[in-house]
Amino acid sequence: MTSAGTVIIGTGQAGFQTAASLRSEGYQEPITLIGDEPHIPYQRPPLSKGFPLGKQDLASIEFRPAKFYADHKINLLTSERVAALERRDRHVFLKSGSRIPYDKLVLAVGARNRLLPVPGATLDGVLYLRSLDEATALKARLAAAQQIVVIGGGFVGLELAAVAATLGKSVTVVEALPRPMSRVVAPAISQFFANLHTTQGVKILCGATVTGIAAAQGKAVGVKLSVAATLPADLVLIGIGVEPNTELAQHSGLATSNGIVVDDHLLTQDENIYAIGDCATYPCAFAFNQHLRLESVQNAADQAQHVAAAIAGRREPYRALPWFWSDQFDIKLQMAGLSYNHDHIVTRGSADSKKLSVFYFAAGRLVALDSINRPLDHMIGRKLIAAGTPITFDQAADESFDLRTLAPKSPPTQ
Ligand code: FAD
């Protein structure tokens, strides 16, 4: 009997990487890669960076040209939405009517924008950013707009603020919490980026709650705040996070809890169904095996490679160190590890020199590292955290101490 092979739902970072890695693992069975977007798989990070600035075009953000899929016998189905799973018979049902069998199924269905629950949030002139189509619309609207209010001072919001300011627009960022990016970085890093934006002309309002979007003739003309007058705006960009796409899994009886629940092999309760990337919550070795759902290229790509290896016959627990980056103006922020349970912070370098690292320790052990324009610290930090190599507070703080002398020789592995 011919094998039904592997079906992958979602053509984002995780779905694309699974298909590509299966072939590089030597997997010979059929691969079907299904996505509801009309485009061949592309990268999302440039959508809030080089793409709206006109520095990157569609061709430069595609993972591979269309020919790649034919050359590697990957059956790529775009503009096709999977409506349901039939786990007993191992089939997926497309909304368009087809039924596709699988031996192994990979849910790489990602996440969608969290919607702002205030009056006026669906007006013309209020935009979100997740997909290439949304980025294309945003780029066109940015060109015509003058006064932009960005709601949300997280990574995507701040990157968009930097883009808009670079394009010469008047920009205000509204953040509900006391400082930007407060959920993920130390106060010193937040302060650095707040100063950076301010010196580039961006206004940042923290601790401010949006109560509605003001309208005139059906269009957004301002953002209403609980504490101040309405901020005028001819374009409102919302970046307040995402919600995982769990419905397919949930309706087929798989466990979900802020993500599709998987084990340390990235398997759901069904031994033939994996879930990876932004949609999955997994026991993270770098967070005492607590279930976490991470939203990053590293997480999507590493989990995809891991699952491809497992399907190709090499099964082992997933144990990759989380890392992330953000580009704002000419500054690169790189993060390694997870800082949420830290009890001590050490800084290296200075904000004045625009070269600063923050080392996060928990019970004397390095658990995370944020670096601004210090790529070597980031690369070495990844190795140290992954290997659990001891480093003292003094070594971390002392710029004359060469961190490379501590680094394990081999690169961090999964
Ligand atoms: P997604 O990229 O969300 O892909 C899932 C795909 O599945 C989507 O195309 C979706 O439409 C499709 N889908 C869902 N349900 C179905 C269905 N039923 N049938 C068919 N298709 C379906 N990360 C970083 O590390 N660094 C960055 O600088 C960075 N910048 C970012 C900037 C932006 C603007 C955005 C949006 C994200 C950024 N990220 C960044 C995050 C990173 O891009 C994501 O974590 C990563 O793309 C997640 O990949 P994924 O494949 O898990 O999910």
Residues whose N, C-alpha, C, O or C-beta is under 5 A from the ligand:
A	BS01	FAD	I9 G10 T11 G12 Q13 A14 G15 I34 G35 D36 E37 R44 P45 L47 S48 E80 R81 V82 A108 V109 G110 A111 L129 R130 V156 N245 I276 G277 D278 C279 E295 S296 V297 Q298 A300 W323 F324 W325 S326
